[in-house]
Each structure stands twice: as C-alpha cells, then as structure tokens.
Amino acid sequence: MNSTIARRRARLAAGFAAQAAAATSLAGEHTIAEMRWFPVREPVSGSRYTVLRVKTRSGLTGWGECAQVAALDAMALEKAWVGKPATLYAAIDRNSPLAGALDMALLDILGKACEAPIYRVLGGPTRHKVRAFTESAAPAFSAVGIALPQPASRNQGKAFQNQVQALIQQLPDDRDFVLSAHGSLTPGDAASVAQTVQSSHPLWFDEPCAVGNREVLRKISGETVTPLGFGRGIGDASSFLELLREGLVDVVRPDIARWGIFGARGIAVMAEAYYVAIAPHHDGGPVATAAALHLAASVPNFFIQHVPLPDDPRDREMRAAIVPGGLETPRDGFLQLPLGPGLGIDVNESALEKYHAA
C-alpha cells in the first residue's frame, strides 16, 4: 500500500476514534435519571396540556410539552427511557402520543450540553425572527386566524358564503388571515368557500375538509387558487408524503406537540423538496411555543407560526408565569428567537404546581 495513503487512513481512523469516544462520553454523561409530568389547565379557557421535565445524571434539565396524557402512557415512557442517553432524540418512537414532549426535552438537554440554542445545534438560524399569527384580537400580530362558523347543515348555500365574506370584511385592510374550517365542511361547501375567499388572498385555507378522500382534495385544489393547508391531525409521515406527491397541499401543518422539533423538522425537509412551506399547528402552552420558534429557525421553508393566545387575561397571566420573559409577545408581528442554550427558556415549576390540572 502506498505510504501516503496509509498515513492518511491512519489519521482518519484516529479522528473517527476520537469523535466516537467523545460521543460515547457525552451519551454516558447525560443519561436520563428522572422524568416528571406536570398536567396543567388554563383557568378560563379550560385548555389543557402537559409539561415534561427530564433530568440527567449530569444535572441538566430538559423541558417539553404535549397534549393531555394518560398516566399509564407517562409511566410506560418513563420505564422505557430512564437509564438511556439523552442524546437519542432521533430514536424516539413517533407513534407515541408523548413523542413530541420527549423530543423537545432531549433536544433541550443536548443544547444545554453544547451550550447553544437548539436551532444552532440543528444547523440554523435560517432567520432571526419568526412571523406569528393568533385568533385573539392582538394588534401586535400582523396576521389573524379566522374560524369558520359551524355549518348548520350539510351543503350550505349562498347565505353561508355571505357569512364567510362578512367575517373577512371585519378585518383591517393591512391584516393577513388564515381561514380555518377544522375539517368540518362537505366537499361542495369546501370548494365553494375556497372560491369565495380566493379574491381576498388568505395566507391559506386550513383543513377545509377531512384529508382521507384524495379525490375530494383534488376537486378543491383543481377548482381554486386558494392555498390549502393540511396536517394538524396527521400522525404519520407517509400521509404527508402522499399529499405532497399529489400536489394537494400548499402548507404542511405538523402538530408541534405531537411531532416535537426534530420530528416536525423531518416533515419540513420532505416538504421543501416539493417547494411547500411549513406552518406548524400549535394549540398548547408556552413551552411548545419555544419549541416552535427553534423549529422555525432551523428550516428554510418556514412560513408563519400559530400562537394560541387565549382572550382572557387570566389565561395569559398563567402562560407568562410558566415561561416568563415575553416569549409570546410579538414586535411588529414577529416573535424573537430565544438566545439561551437549549430551548432558551426558564420554566417556573411553582406556576406548574399552581395551575395543576387534577
């Protein structure tokens, strides 16, 4: 063997060995020692979500969030993960309803171990602020979510279209909007509403109908130029891929509490190949908001982030108590990126105890 090639291989082997040793050391040092779940409830809206705390033997703490979970599911996750390295975020079972919270918590720990925000660990930032929208009447947001009225019966007529137009006309001229149907419309109504609103230029029409019937989605997308968003209830990547391959979605909306940061990032990467944007669905608490900001800063095809701010000030007070520091307060329609390591937030455990949901 050529001596130059041999020396090169020896240097490479030594480098790989050092990297492997460092990775093994990092994994062993940050083994999961404890997991605890904090179910909380907003006092007025009644919105419930669960905050996860993960502690390592090295003394680091990671935080995550998901929807309300059953105690048996939480116990099963704890049994499966205590004793494992916190660096194994890519090995999380995405079929678990707790996957999103664990994903956030493990990446929080990894970021703190690296002394960097999660979006830097994942190769960002791709942006330095994050555009956001909400359903509440908050003037600091430049975009708003509008929920369609619940149809009184199937196949609404012109009166329903007039009702939709009246909702849009109430908006200020400079306010963008997302129209949401929560999958409640029939195919005919969905197509009619899409045609009605296209001249008003919505950011997108969210979940006009159920995603199960591809023929229906082809009909809607073929009859209107209104962008369509789907994904808030999708729990498997293959369903996103089918929508993308068939050109039936303009904005993918993986649920941040279900998919977590790394999981939703995988959907974003898939969508980028089809020139489709991502606007993660989010209806939980402030820990998930922090996670969504890191996701937004780590992918190039991010569009806009929903922030589920409640109308009642007592609920907002609760969210600000759990994660202080103005995380969910926009400036000129944009949220600022957290700058600290990991998620970059300080979670107030006293507030989690105060708003504990029985």
Secondary structure, 3 states (H helix, E strand, C coil): CCHHHHHHHHHHHHHHHHHHHHHHHHHHHCEEEEEEEEEEECCCCCCEEEEEEEEECCCCEEEEEECCCCHHHHHHHHHHHCCCECCCHHHCCCCCCCHHHHHHHHHHHHHHHHCCEHHHHCCCCCCCEEEEEECCCCCCCCEEEEECCCCCCCCCCHHHHHHHHHHHHCCCCCCEEEEECCCCCCHHHHHHHHHHHHHHCCCEEECCCCCCCHHHHHHHHHHCCCCEEECCCCCCHHHHHHHHHCCCCCEECCEHHHHHHHHHHHHHHHHHCCCCEECCECCCCHHHHHHHHHHHHHCCCECCEECCCCCCHHHHHHHHHHCCCCCCCCECCEEECCCCCECCCCCCHHHHHHCECC
